[in-house]
Amino acid sequence: MEEINIVLAGVGGQGILLAAEILGTAALKEGLNVRVSEIHGMAQRGGAVISNVRIGEKVLAPTALEGKADMLLGFEPLETLRNLKFASEKTLILMNNEAIPPPGLTTKMMNYPSLGEITEKIRAFTKNVVVLEAAKLAEEAGSILTRNIVLIGGLVATGKVPVKIESLKEAIRELVPARYLDMNMKAFELGYKYVQKKTKLAF
Amino acid sequence: MPDSHVLLKDSPGKHVLLLGNEAIARGILEAGISVVTTYPGTPASEIGDSISAIAAEAGLYMEYSTNEIVAVEVAAGAANCGIRALTAMKHVGLNVASDLVMTLAYAGVRGGFVIVTADDPECYSSQNEQDNRFYALLSNLPCLEPSNSQEAKDMTISAIEISEKLELPVLLRTTTRIGHTRGPVAYSRLTKPNLKGKFIRDVKRLVMIPANSRPKHPVLLKSLEKAKEISEKSPYNRVMHEGKNKEFGVISSSSAYNYTVEAADLLGLDVSILKLGMTHPLPEKMIGKFLKRHEKIIIVEELEPYLEMQIKAIAKDYAPNVKIYGKMNKPYFPREGELSTRTVATGLAKITSKKLPINFRKIDERYAEIAKDLPPRPPILCAGCPHRASFYVIKKVAGEKAVFPTDIGCYALGIAPPLNVGDIMICMGASIGTAQGIGKVTSADTIAIIGDSTFFHAGIPGLINAVYNNHKIIVAVLDNLTTAMTGHQPHPGTGITGMHNPTEKILIENVAEGCGVKYVKVVDPFKIKEAEATLKEALQYPGPSVIVFRAPCALMVVRERRRKGAEIVACKITNKCINCMACIKLLGCPALIVEEGTVSINETLCVACGLCASVCPYDAIECPEED
């Protein structure tokens, strides 16, 4: 199997590290070599969070090279934009459209770029962009906190993740607290179906 | 994070995706390490936390000690009764513990004792990026360096065995990328812990008066020779790949090794790579042999040229004509920050005159175009954080002229606008001491800001000094009833231990009074008027004073409410709001948002602490009453 690099980026509190761990655990279930990088400490305090999931026999380093992400899973538009250095025209970008403006923009006289501006810049990097309303779908599943699982469902629906759906579901069952499991499984389905429908239209 | 019980499964051969830190925890269980002590610090925290969650079930003893030197003392005491022990800490923690460690190297241990030091290249969550491999050189203690989770587990076990063989503590040095990267770990058998130790009186060995320590120094040096033999035969020191290229040879260790292999692959550079896992003492003969086989040697390591300095000395004896490339004379690799496949590939390309297959400059230029106008997103105090209320009060009462020495913890984020509280921060506990020096030679009011866990860790000697030498400072203890920054570990003020047993709750106000402070008050930072009045009074007090600003960490409050199934109803802005921006300009709360000149509240982030309602000059924010 070729090396697969998935970059996950967003804001502390969005469940990025759990999403990365689920992807990595699913890959390990299929006997694949994997590395998942995390940055802790500042993650819960509203800062930018980035994680890499790297799958492949020869993978050793925790992070992907610039321009070498096969997939960029953007949990937040601005953070997706911030991590475009990992993308190229070959990268598939799946982006949650939920804007979380960094606090203090007003005092710094800065504006949060419009979603249109952001997607335009992203499309200049790659045409493979899927935008989804993960927050809305998560609410539909039962809680905004399941948006990470919505995004994983969406990512799997693109068919680019080299693991079986069953392995991913098993990883979710192992890693999500039991009492929130149904909600998360629903979130997975909603994300999956949304992207499946959207990509069928797009490609 | 997986349930820590995953670590307790006695299923040899099973593969689990673990953080390096969790893998060390698994190594603890497989090695039968029975006493684990720690003071929490990123990037080491998950070692202690994973063990704390399962310690009682596993039958071992775990504690969050008050600071790193106490942690090492407790573990060293147990190890000297023949019990296997481990202490985990972040790199700067070893500075605190070093007084003990340097002389413990003379006294030694009977049971295996591993000291985990987690370095932080790139300062992801630290105040410096010191390279703790030099502690191995300084103390003459052996040092192992894992490069992935599997090795992190395996080396924990090897370190214990080496420690017992040499009767010396062994350092296990990780970095952020080792501790915080997940990789597959193959389980081996668990070993049952043993907490039944025996203290054997041996004054000559253990009482380090000059007459006893003097003869122990040559003993230590002799052990170092034995350690060198172990290093020569260590499975962790070996040529991982025999390359076709006979001109160049590469020597690397830890994270740098991972980048090196991928970078060489990228460049199509088929070179032999000597990987060092036991990096103190170095396998001199093995390295000498490797040097002799090549005309040119490239040394790839993170941070300081620790290997390079020593390998250059080895080269003088074994291969004086070999040319060595690294970071000392001409810097091919950076000495600061963390390495990456990119930085290593760039250095290797320069040395070997290979062409990089990726045009990084083009990527940089394209990215710079996009990144130039992006608003930054630094970490900030959470919505509902009690520190925000404390800082609001402190700034309002003490004003711009006061000096605020601050300390290590979430409250260091108080330096961000609009709060702007925090003028000097160096290390754990330093706020109280530096405040005294500043207060002595200036006319400014000096208010030291320190957290609860940090106060217990290193604040008390400073406070006693303030009383003894009569320094008129105010110590503001921001007590959120937990060690928040590192993941909510308990501390001496929480009434709970690392074994999850209830214990005496040590109150900071009682400690302060016990230290002789005459003005000690406890306030709720969300009761702004009272807190302001107290601080005003303290400013008038002629001697040192302590104000404990006590309110629980917002993250704990929210978690607790969620656990109870209680709904969190956000604050609401009413039609009285004229968008004067006072709440925005005074508080900088992430839940308060301005869009096109209008203030609104993000209901997902707001935890209804009510601070914005308290400061609103138009009484235009409604905060739901807690049920």
Interface residues (C-beta under 8 A of the other chain):
Chain A: V11 G12 L17 L18 E21 G24 T25 L28 N33 V34 R35 V36 S37 E38 I39 H40 G41 M42 Q44 R45 G46 G47 A48 K58 V59 L60 A61 P62 T63 L65 E66 G67 K68 L78 E79 L81 R82 L84 K85 P101 P102 P103 G104 L105 T106 T107 K108 M110 N111 Y112 P113 K121 F125 I144 E174 L175
Chain B: M1 P2 H15 V16 L17 L19 T42 P43 S45 E46 Y124 S125 S147 N148 T176 R177 H180 T181 R182 G183 P184 S255 Y257 N258 Y259 V261 E262 D265 L266 S340 T341 R342 I358 F360 I363 D364 R366 Y367 I370 A371 D373 L374 P375 P376 R377 P378 P379 I380 L381 C382 C410 L413 A416 P417 P418 M485 T486 G487 L555 M581 I584 K585 G588 C589 P590 L592 I593 V594 T604
